[in-house]
């Protein structure tokens, strides 16, 4: 069909979402396709994004939001 991508080219983000849910509350390092590296503990996972609490950021509570489609790799870290 014209205008439709083949089934093989579709990304299925359910797999990365399930992996991140499995690591919820644990420390991870996430690398993105743009070259960004984010480290912290997973606080929330949705079908669109993951939010991380950066480690050792002082008293300033902040979250880092990473979109699932930009994730290249996820590495669990030792707490």
HELIX and SHEET records of a PDB file:
HELIX    1   1 UNK A    7  UNK A    9  5                                   3    
HELIX    2   2 UNK A   14  UNK A   22  1                                   9    
HELIX    3   3 UNK A   68  UNK A   70  5                                   3    
SHEET    1   A 5 UNK A  63  UNK A  67  0                                        
SHEET    2   A 5 UNK A  49  UNK A  54 -1                                        
SHEET    3   A 5 UNK A  37  UNK A  45 -1                                        
SHEET    4   A 5 UNK A  27  UNK A  32 -1                                        
SHEET    5   A 5 UNK A  71  UNK A  76 -1                                        
END                                                                             
